[in-house]
Amino acid sequence: MQMPFQPHVQKQTIPVLLKGKDALVRSQTGSGKTLAYGIPLVQSLQGMKSKIQVCTIEITLQSFDTVQKLLKPFTWIVPGVLMGGEKRKSEKARLRKGINILISTPGRLVDHIKSTKCIHFRRIQWLIMDEADRILDMGFEKDVTVILNALNAESERRQNVLLSATLTEGVTRLANISLHDPVSIAIVEETWDRTTPEQEAIGSPARMEEDGFAIPEKLKQHVVVVPSKLRLVTLAAFILGKCKFEKRHKMIVFFSSCEQVEFHYKLLLKVLLGGQEAEEPERLPLPSSHLKFLRLHGNMEQEERTAVFQEFLQCKTGILLCTDVAARGLDLPQVTWIVQYNAPASPAEYVHRIGRTARIGCHGNSLLVLTPSEAEYVNSLASHKINVSEMKMEDILSSLMKDDRFQGRRWGTKKSRGTNPQEVRERATVLQTEFENYVHSGEGTVQWAKKALQSFLRSYTTYPKTLKHIFHIKSLHLGHVAKSFGLRDAPQNLSASMAASPGKKTKLKPKRAVFDQTNLINTNSASGSSNDPEHRTGSQEILAVILVCLIRQGM
């Protein structure tokens, strides 16, 4: 298979895997890691003697799509997917028919290991853990242990591959118990770390630098410091400037909670688009507007999330409002801007968010939005060799000069010469007033805004101790923060109402479990189980397992 352009990670990894060696691969997100293991995987399985007649596969998730494209010439190799949101009965039927390459989330695979008798790994040849650091961060260590024990109990030798954009203590620990004499491959762009000229590092996982983050070479990183009361209008002005008045951009905006995504999605639709498009968001906006809003978060049904992902994947321009469910692993081509409206809780999350743009040699941009009390976060990033350049809030707000809907009364219909700072401020005030008028148009919209505000405050309390001196809830001016949610005043008894919502989901970092290979069955699996008896009727067993961390509920 000859490719016109082959990224470094594929050049370094494919030859190693074709030799049958285990590997720990660390490379920047968006560098082509899927093909780095996909090509040798298919190459090793295509010569199998016994074959399966293939049916049409309906699921079109990203990792599955990539493998499916590689398998077009090899119709006898059958891929399959196990993930939350699918009916277990359908998945069991798929397993009985026979699957050669299984792509699964850790929790779902553990569920089937415990409850589905037709799943066997006697002929397993490959185990691939993609986005290994993310799998561990989301609390799947015990599930991975169960999977390793199940595979080890049925097969003596297989090829193992771990892939990650960052090397954490957990990934190193996982590598030590799952890899046999591995080749460690670290791909670092020269423009990222000029003190390390070599792009390949071969050695034990423990000797690889844990604090290094691979940043795409052609990514320009920016930060803007904005007072809390102007955050909403600054975000709206930035979207208008890039996606309506400038060339057509494709943008992803990250928030810290599902409620904030829903709030901003509906509010921006109503105020920036208005009219029928806001009342019926499923309809496309007018072509002249160049604005197309989508949202993605863990409280949506799996079918809807998949549809949104596919829609954003195919559109040439648009704004995706999302939580960290879209921060890792998703290959979204032609994304030109990443906006982090709420700062991430770690440098690793920052790197994975911005990795949705500037993929495989393309140009991209990122913008981090901070308040004055959060400005020190820039120094925290710099300590990890992540450097950002400042963008002025006034320059972002000046894009409102191109939209006469926000023209102040003082200026009438008179055309302004250049950028008048006073007029820019007045236009920002007009836009803020429109947001507030909509939010206060009814009791339902006010409660909706309060719910989003409470969600933001809850997520603000979950920053790690190392960042508490930067992100501390006591440093927030609640009245100004309320403005950023279209509220004219800070709600009364806000802390009491938050305390009265124990059932609400908060984004807490799960505790890491300790690997225990002696414990064959993990009682804390991510999914429920079923005891339906199963008898295998398929002629083929699983030859390869690819563990991925797909979209999970509650994010």
C-alpha positions as CSV (number, residue, x, y, z in Angstrom):
1,M,0.0,0.0,0.0
2,Q,1.7,3.2,-1.2
3,M,0.8,6.5,0.2
4,P,1.7,10.0,-1.3
5,F,2.5,11.3,2.2
6,Q,3.5,9.2,5.2
7,P,3.8,10.9,8.6
8,H,6.7,10.2,10.8
9,V,4.7,8.1,13.2
10,Q,3.8,5.7,10.4
11,K,7.4,5.6,9.0
12,Q,8.7,4.7,12.4
13,T,5.9,2.4,13.6
14,I,4.9,0.3,10.6
15,P,8.3,-1.4,10.1
16,V,8.5,-2.3,13.8
17,L,5.0,-3.8,13.9
18,L,5.6,-5.7,10.6
19,K,8.6,-7.4,12.4
20,G,6.2,-8.7,15.0
21,K,7.5,-6.6,17.9
22,D,5.5,-5.0,20.7
23,A,5.5,-1.2,20.7
24,L,4.8,1.9,22.8
25,V,4.0,4.7,20.5
26,R,3.9,8.4,21.6
27,S,3.0,10.9,18.9
28,Q,1.0,14.1,18.7
29,T,-2.7,13.8,18.3
30,G,-3.7,14.0,14.6
31,S,-0.4,12.6,13.4
32,G,-1.8,9.4,11.8
33,K,-1.5,6.8,14.6
34,T,-4.6,4.8,13.4
35,L,-3.0,3.9,10.1
36,A,0.3,3.3,11.9
37,Y,-1.2,0.2,13.5
38,G,-4.0,-0.4,11.0
39,I,-1.8,-1.1,8.0
40,P,0.4,-3.8,9.7
41,L,-2.7,-5.2,11.4
42,V,-4.5,-5.8,8.1
43,Q,-1.3,-7.0,6.5
44,S,-0.8,-9.7,9.1
45,L,-4.4,-10.9,8.9
46,Q,-5.0,-10.8,5.2
47,G,-3.2,-14.1,4.6
48,M,-5.6,-16.1,6.9
49,K,-6.8,-19.3,5.3
50,S,-10.3,-19.7,6.6
51,K,-12.7,-16.9,5.7
52,I,-16.0,-15.4,6.6
53,Q,-18.7,-14.2,4.2
54,V,-19.2,-10.5,5.0
55,C,-22.5,-8.7,5.7
56,T,-22.9,-4.9,5.6
57,I,-21.7,-3.2,8.8
58,E,-24.0,-0.3,9.9
59,I,-21.8,1.4,12.5
60,T,-19.7,4.1,11.1
61,L,-17.5,5.2,14.0
62,Q,-14.1,6.7,13.2
63,S,-11.8,3.8,14.2
64,F,-14.1,1.3,12.5
65,D,-14.3,3.5,9.4
66,T,-10.5,3.5,9.1
67,V,-10.2,-0.2,9.5
68,Q,-13.1,-0.8,7.1
69,K,-11.4,1.3,4.4
70,L,-8.2,-0.7,4.8
71,L,-10.2,-4.0,4.6
72,K,-12.0,-3.2,1.3
73,P,-9.7,-5.6,-0.7
74,F,-10.0,-8.3,2.0
75,T,-13.7,-9.0,2.2
76,W,-13.1,-12.2,4.3
77,I,-11.7,-10.2,7.3
78,V,-14.7,-9.0,9.4
79,P,-14.5,-6.0,11.7
80,G,-17.0,-5.3,14.5
81,V,-17.8,-2.7,17.2
82,L,-18.9,-3.1,20.8
83,M,-19.9,0.1,22.6
84,G,-22.4,1.7,24.9
85,G,-25.7,2.6,23.3
86,E,-26.0,-0.6,21.2
87,K,-28.3,-3.4,22.2
88,R,-26.4,-6.3,23.8
89,K,-28.6,-8.8,21.9
90,S,-27.5,-7.3,18.6
91,E,-23.8,-7.3,19.7
92,K,-24.0,-11.0,20.8
93,A,-25.5,-12.0,17.5
94,R,-22.7,-10.2,15.7
95,L,-20.2,-12.1,17.9
96,R,-21.8,-15.4,17.1
97,K,-21.5,-14.8,13.4
98,G,-17.8,-14.3,13.7
99,I,-15.6,-11.2,14.1
100,N,-11.9,-11.0,13.3
101,I,-11.1,-7.4,14.3
102,L,-13.0,-6.2,17.4
103,I,-13.1,-2.5,18.2
104,S,-14.5,-1.8,21.6
105,T,-14.6,0.4,24.7
106,P,-13.0,-1.3,27.7
107,G,-16.2,-1.4,29.8
108,R,-18.3,-2.9,27.1
109,L,-15.8,-5.6,26.3
110,V,-15.6,-6.5,30.0
111,D,-19.4,-6.8,30.1
112,H,-19.3,-9.3,27.3
113,I,-16.3,-11.2,28.8
114,K,-18.4,-11.7,31.9
115,S,-21.8,-12.5,30.3
116,T,-21.4,-13.6,26.7
117,K,-20.3,-17.2,26.3
118,C,-19.6,-17.0,22.6
119,I,-16.7,-14.6,22.9
120,H,-13.3,-16.3,22.8
121,F,-9.7,-15.2,22.4
122,R,-8.0,-18.6,21.6
123,R,-6.6,-17.3,18.3
124,I,-6.0,-13.7,19.3
125,Q,-3.0,-12.2,17.5
126,W,-3.1,-8.5,18.3
127,L,-4.1,-6.3,21.2
128,I,-4.0,-2.5,20.4
129,M,-4.8,0.1,23.0
130,D,-5.4,3.5,21.3
131,E,-5.5,6.7,23.4
132,A,-4.1,4.7,26.3
133,D,-3.7,7.7,28.5
134,R,-7.4,8.7,28.0
135,I,-8.5,5.1,28.8
136,L,-6.7,5.4,32.1
137,D,-7.8,8.9,32.9
138,M,-11.5,7.9,32.6
139,G,-11.0,5.2,35.2
140,F,-10.8,2.1,33.1
141,E,-7.7,0.6,34.6
142,K,-9.5,-2.3,36.3
143,D,-11.4,-3.0,33.1
144,V,-8.2,-3.2,31.2
145,T,-6.8,-5.6,33.8
146,V,-9.8,-7.9,33.3
147,I,-9.3,-7.8,29.5
148,L,-5.6,-8.6,29.9
149,N,-6.3,-11.5,32.2
150,A,-9.0,-12.9,29.8
151,L,-6.6,-12.7,26.9
152,N,-3.7,-14.2,28.8
153,A,-5.8,-17.1,30.0
154,E,-6.6,-18.2,26.4
155,S,-3.5,-17.2,24.3
156,E,0.2,-17.6,25.0
157,R,1.6,-15.1,22.5
158,R,0.3,-12.0,20.7
159,Q,1.5,-8.7,19.4
160,N,0.7,-5.7,21.7
161,V,0.6,-2.0,20.8
162,L,0.0,1.0,23.1
163,L,-0.6,4.4,21.4
164,S,-0.8,7.8,23.2
165,A,-0.2,11.4,22.6
166,T,1.1,11.8,26.2
167,L,3.2,9.5,28.4
168,T,1.8,9.4,32.0
169,E,2.7,7.2,35.0
170,G,-0.4,5.1,34.3
171,V,0.6,4.5,30.6
172,T,4.1,3.5,31.7
173,R,2.6,1.1,34.3
174,L,0.3,-0.4,31.7
175,A,3.2,-0.8,29.2
176,N,5.2,-2.7,31.8
177,I,2.5,-5.3,32.4
178,S,1.1,-5.6,28.8
179,L,4.1,-5.3,26.5
180,H,6.9,-7.8,26.0
181,D,10.3,-6.3,25.2
182,P,8.7,-3.3,23.4
183,V,10.2,-0.8,21.0
184,S,9.4,2.7,22.3
185,I,8.7,5.2,19.5
186,A,8.4,8.9,20.3
187,I,7.7,11.3,17.5
188,V,8.5,14.9,18.4
189,E,8.4,17.8,15.9
190,E,11.7,19.7,15.5
191,T,9.8,23.0,15.8
192,W,8.4,21.9,19.2
193,D,11.5,20.9,21.0
194,R,14.7,22.1,19.4
195,T,16.8,20.8,22.3
196,T,16.0,17.2,21.2
197,P,17.0,16.8,17.6
198,E,16.2,13.1,17.3
199,Q,12.6,12.3,16.3
200,E,12.9,8.7,17.4
201,A,13.6,7.4,20.9
202,I,14.1,3.7,21.4
203,G,14.3,2.3,24.9
204,S,12.3,1.2,27.9
205,P,9.0,3.1,28.5
206,A,10.2,4.3,31.9
207,R,13.0,6.3,30.3
208,M,10.8,8.3,28.1
209,E,10.2,11.9,29.2
210,E,6.8,12.2,30.9
211,D,6.5,15.9,30.8
212,G,6.9,16.4,27.0
213,F,3.8,17.2,24.9
214,A,3.8,16.9,21.2
215,I,2.3,20.0,19.6
216,P,1.4,20.1,15.9
217,E,4.0,21.9,14.0
218,K,1.7,24.3,12.1
219,L,-0.5,25.2,15.0
220,K,-0.7,28.8,16.2
221,Q,-1.7,29.2,19.8
222,H,-3.4,32.3,21.2
223,V,-4.8,33.4,24.5
224,V,-7.2,36.3,25.2
225,V,-7.9,37.8,28.7
226,V,-11.5,38.9,29.1
227,P,-13.4,40.2,32.1
228,S,-16.1,37.8,33.1
229,K,-19.0,40.1,32.2
230,L,-17.6,40.4,28.6
231,R,-16.9,36.7,28.0
232,L,-20.2,35.9,26.2
233,V,-20.1,38.9,23.8
234,T,-16.4,38.2,23.1
235,L,-17.2,34.6,22.2
236,A,-20.1,35.7,20.0
237,A,-17.9,38.3,18.3
238,F,-15.1,35.8,17.7
239,I,-17.6,33.4,16.1
240,L,-19.0,36.1,13.9
241,G,-15.6,37.4,12.9
242,K,-14.2,34.0,11.9
243,C,-17.2,32.1,10.6
244,K,-19.3,34.9,9.0
245,F,-17.2,37.9,8.0
246,E,-13.8,36.2,7.4
247,K,-13.2,33.2,5.2
248,R,-15.3,30.2,6.0
249,H,-13.8,28.5,9.1
250,K,-14.6,25.3,10.9
251,M,-14.5,25.8,14.6
252,I,-14.8,23.7,17.8
253,V,-15.6,25.4,21.1
254,F,-15.0,23.5,24.3
255,F,-17.0,23.9,27.5
256,S,-16.7,22.2,30.9
257,S,-20.2,20.8,31.2
258,C,-23.2,19.4,29.2
259,E,-25.5,22.2,30.6
260,Q,-23.2,24.9,29.3
261,V,-23.1,23.4,25.8
262,E,-26.9,23.2,25.7
263,F,-27.3,26.8,27.0
264,H,-24.8,28.4,24.6
265,Y,-26.1,26.3,21.6
266,K,-29.6,27.6,22.0
267,L,-28.6,31.1,23.0
268,L,-26.3,31.6,20.1
269,L,-28.8,30.1,17.7
270,K,-31.5,32.5,18.8
271,V,-29.4,35.7,19.0
272,L,-26.9,35.3,16.2
273,L,-29.2,33.6,13.7
274,G,-32.6,34.6,15.0
275,G,-35.9,33.9,13.2
276,Q,-36.9,30.5,11.9
277,E,-33.4,29.1,12.1
278,A,-33.4,29.5,15.9
279,E,-36.9,28.2,16.4
280,E,-36.2,25.1,14.2
281,P,-32.4,24.4,14.7
282,E,-32.6,21.2,12.7
283,R,-32.9,23.3,9.5
284,L,-29.8,24.7,8.0
285,P,-29.1,28.4,8.4
286,L,-29.3,30.7,5.4
287,P,-26.4,30.3,3.0
288,S,-25.5,33.9,3.4
289,S,-25.0,33.6,7.1
290,H,-22.1,31.1,7.0
291,L,-23.2,30.0,10.5
292,K,-24.0,26.5,11.3
293,F,-24.2,25.5,15.0
294,L,-24.0,21.9,16.2
295,R,-23.5,20.5,19.7
296,L,-22.0,17.3,21.2
297,H,-22.0,16.1,24.8
298,G,-22.4,13.0,26.9
299,N,-26.0,13.5,27.9
300,M,-27.2,13.1,24.3
301,E,-28.3,9.7,23.0
302,Q,-25.6,7.7,21.3
303,E,-27.5,7.7,17.9
304,E,-27.8,11.5,18.0
305,R,-24.1,11.9,19.0
306,T,-23.1,9.7,16.1
307,A,-25.3,11.7,13.7
308,V,-23.8,15.0,14.9
309,F,-20.3,13.7,14.5
310,Q,-20.9,12.6,11.0
311,E,-22.6,15.9,10.1
312,F,-19.7,18.0,11.4
313,L,-17.3,15.6,9.7
314,Q,-18.8,16.2,6.3
315,C,-19.7,19.9,6.5
316,K,-17.1,22.5,5.1
317,T,-17.9,25.2,7.7
318,G,-19.6,25.2,11.1
319,I,-19.3,25.6,14.8
320,L,-19.3,22.6,17.1
321,L,-20.0,23.4,20.8
322,C,-18.9,20.4,22.9
323,T,-17.5,19.0,26.1
324,D,-14.3,16.9,26.3
325,V,-16.1,14.0,24.6
326,A,-14.6,15.5,21.4
327,A,-11.2,16.3,22.9
328,R,-9.5,13.0,22.0
329,G,-9.3,10.5,19.2
330,L,-11.7,12.2,16.8
331,D,-10.3,12.9,13.4
332,L,-12.3,16.0,12.2
333,P,-10.6,17.3,9.0
334,Q,-10.5,20.9,8.0
335,V,-11.0,22.3,11.6
336,T,-9.2,25.7,11.5
337,W,-10.0,27.0,15.0
338,I,-10.1,25.4,18.5
339,V,-11.7,27.7,21.2
340,Q,-11.3,26.7,24.8
341,Y,-14.0,28.8,26.5
342,N,-13.4,27.0,29.8
343,A,-9.7,26.2,30.6
344,P,-8.8,22.5,30.8
345,A,-7.8,21.0,34.1
346,S,-4.4,19.8,32.9
347,P,-1.8,20.5,30.2
348,A,-2.5,17.0,28.7
349,E,-6.2,18.0,28.2
350,Y,-5.1,21.3,26.7
351,V,-2.9,19.4,24.2
352,H,-5.6,17.0,23.2
353,R,-8.1,19.7,22.7
354,I,-5.9,21.7,20.4
355,G,-5.0,18.5,18.6
356,R,-8.3,18.6,16.8
357,T,-6.8,21.1,14.4
358,A,-3.5,21.3,12.5
359,R,-3.7,17.5,11.8
360,I,-1.1,15.8,9.7
361,G,0.7,18.9,8.4
362,C,-2.3,21.2,8.0
363,H,-2.4,24.7,9.4
364,G,-4.6,25.4,12.5
365,N,-5.2,27.9,15.3
366,S,-6.3,27.8,18.9
367,L,-7.7,30.3,21.3
368,L,-7.8,30.0,25.1
369,V,-10.2,32.3,26.9
370,L,-9.2,33.4,30.4
371,T,-10.4,36.0,32.9
372,P,-7.8,38.4,34.6
373,S,-7.8,36.2,37.8
374,E,-6.9,33.2,35.6
375,A,-4.1,34.8,33.6
376,E,-1.4,33.0,35.6
377,Y,-2.6,29.8,33.8
378,V,-0.4,30.9,30.9
379,N,2.7,30.5,33.1
380,S,1.5,27.0,34.1
381,L,1.3,26.1,30.4
382,A,4.7,27.6,29.7
383,S,6.3,25.4,32.4
384,H,5.3,22.5,30.2
385,K,6.8,24.2,27.1
386,I,3.4,25.2,25.8
387,N,3.7,28.8,24.7
388,V,0.8,31.0,23.6
389,S,0.7,34.5,22.1
390,E,-1.8,37.1,23.3
391,M,-4.8,38.2,21.3
392,K,-6.5,41.5,22.3
393,M,-10.1,41.4,23.3
394,E,-10.7,44.8,21.6
395,D,-9.5,43.3,18.3
396,I,-12.1,40.4,18.6
397,L,-14.9,42.8,19.5
398,S,-14.1,45.0,16.6
399,S,-15.7,42.4,14.3
400,L,-19.1,43.7,15.6
401,M,-18.4,46.8,13.4
402,K,-19.2,44.6,10.4
403,D,-22.7,43.7,11.7
404,D,-25.2,46.6,11.6
405,R,-27.6,44.7,13.8
406,F,-25.6,45.8,16.8
407,Q,-25.2,49.4,15.8
408,G,-25.8,51.8,18.7
409,R,-28.4,54.6,18.5
410,R,-25.7,57.3,18.8
411,W,-24.2,56.4,15.5
412,G,-27.4,56.0,13.5
413,T,-26.9,54.9,9.9
414,K,-23.7,56.9,9.6
415,K,-20.7,54.8,8.3
416,S,-17.8,54.9,10.7
417,R,-14.2,55.4,9.6
418,G,-11.8,52.8,10.9
419,T,-12.5,51.2,14.3
420,N,-13.9,53.6,16.8
421,P,-13.2,52.1,20.3
422,Q,-16.2,53.8,21.8
423,E,-18.5,52.5,19.1
424,V,-17.1,49.0,19.5
425,R,-17.9,49.1,23.2
426,E,-21.4,50.3,22.4
427,R,-22.0,47.5,19.9
428,A,-20.8,45.0,22.5
429,T,-23.3,46.5,24.9
430,V,-26.1,46.2,22.3
431,L,-25.2,42.5,21.8
432,Q,-25.1,41.8,25.5
433,T,-28.5,43.5,25.9
434,E,-29.9,41.2,23.2
435,F,-28.6,38.1,25.1
436,E,-30.1,39.4,28.4
437,N,-33.4,40.3,26.8
438,Y,-33.8,36.8,25.5
439,V,-32.7,35.1,28.7
440,H,-35.2,37.3,30.7
441,S,-38.0,36.8,28.2
442,G,-39.6,34.2,30.4
443,E,-39.2,32.3,33.7
444,G,-38.3,29.2,31.8
445,T,-35.3,30.8,30.0
446,V,-34.1,32.4,33.3
447,Q,-34.1,29.0,35.1
448,W,-32.4,27.5,32.1
449,A,-29.6,30.2,32.4
450,K,-29.3,29.6,36.2
451,K,-28.9,25.9,35.6
452,A,-26.0,26.5,33.2
453,L,-24.4,28.9,35.6
454,Q,-24.7,26.4,38.5
455,S,-23.1,23.8,36.3
456,F,-20.2,26.1,35.5
457,L,-19.7,26.9,39.2
458,R,-19.7,23.2,40.1
459,S,-17.1,22.4,37.4
460,Y,-15.0,25.3,38.6
461,T,-14.6,23.6,42.0
462,T,-13.2,20.5,40.4
463,Y,-9.8,21.9,39.3
464,P,-6.9,20.0,40.9
465,K,-5.1,21.3,43.9
466,T,-2.1,22.4,41.8
467,L,-4.4,24.9,40.0
468,K,-6.5,26.1,42.9
469,H,-4.5,29.3,43.3
470,I,-5.6,30.1,39.8
471,F,-9.1,28.7,39.5
472,H,-10.7,29.3,42.9
473,I,-14.4,29.9,43.2
474,K,-13.8,32.6,45.8
475,S,-12.0,34.7,43.1
476,L,-15.1,34.8,40.9
477,H,-17.3,37.9,40.9
478,L,-20.7,36.1,40.8
479,G,-22.5,39.2,39.4
480,H,-20.1,39.4,36.5
481,V,-20.1,35.7,35.9
482,A,-23.9,35.8,35.8
483,K,-23.6,38.4,33.0
484,S,-21.8,35.8,30.9
485,F,-24.9,33.7,31.1
486,G,-27.3,36.5,30.1
487,L,-28.4,37.1,33.6
488,R,-28.7,40.7,34.8
489,D,-27.9,39.9,38.4
490,A,-26.4,37.0,40.4
491,P,-29.1,34.6,41.4
492,Q,-30.0,34.6,45.1
493,N,-29.2,31.5,47.3
494,L,-27.0,30.1,44.6
495,S,-24.9,28.1,46.9
496,A,-28.0,26.6,48.5
497,S,-29.5,25.6,45.2
498,M,-26.2,23.9,44.2
499,A,-26.1,22.0,47.4
500,A,-29.7,20.9,46.8
501,S,-28.7,19.2,43.6
502,P,-26.8,16.1,44.7
503,G,-28.0,14.1,41.7
504,K,-26.4,16.4,39.2
505,K,-23.3,15.1,37.4
506,T,-20.1,16.9,38.1
507,K,-16.9,16.3,36.2
508,L,-14.7,14.7,38.9
509,K,-11.4,13.1,38.0
510,P,-11.7,9.4,38.8
511,K,-9.3,7.8,41.2
512,R,-6.8,5.6,39.5
513,A,-6.9,2.0,40.4
514,V,-3.9,-0.2,41.0
515,F,-3.3,-3.0,38.5
516,D,-3.9,-6.4,39.9
517,Q,-3.3,-9.3,37.5
518,T,-4.3,-11.9,40.1
519,N,-7.9,-10.6,40.1
520,L,-9.4,-12.2,37.0
521,I,-12.8,-10.7,37.3
522,N,-13.4,-7.0,38.0
523,T,-16.6,-6.4,40.0
524,N,-16.7,-2.7,39.0
525,S,-17.3,-3.1,35.3
526,A,-18.5,0.0,33.4
527,S,-21.7,-1.6,32.2
528,G,-24.3,-3.9,33.6
529,S,-24.2,-7.6,32.8
530,S,-26.5,-10.3,31.5
531,N,-26.5,-14.0,32.2
532,D,-28.1,-15.2,28.9
533,P,-26.6,-18.5,27.9
534,E,-24.8,-18.3,24.5
535,H,-23.4,-21.0,22.2
536,R,-20.9,-20.1,19.5
537,T,-22.0,-20.9,16.0
538,G,-19.6,-18.8,14.0
539,S,-16.5,-20.4,12.3
540,Q,-14.1,-17.6,13.2
541,E,-12.8,-16.2,16.5
542,I,-11.4,-12.8,17.4
543,L,-7.9,-12.3,15.9
544,A,-7.4,-8.7,17.0
545,V,-8.8,-6.4,19.7
546,I,-8.6,-2.6,19.4
547,L,-9.5,-0.8,22.6
548,V,-10.6,2.8,22.2
549,C,-12.1,5.4,24.5
550,L,-15.3,6.5,22.7
551,I,-17.8,9.1,23.8
552,R,-18.9,8.4,27.3
553,Q,-22.1,9.5,29.2
554,G,-21.9,12.5,31.5
555,M,-19.3,14.6,29.6
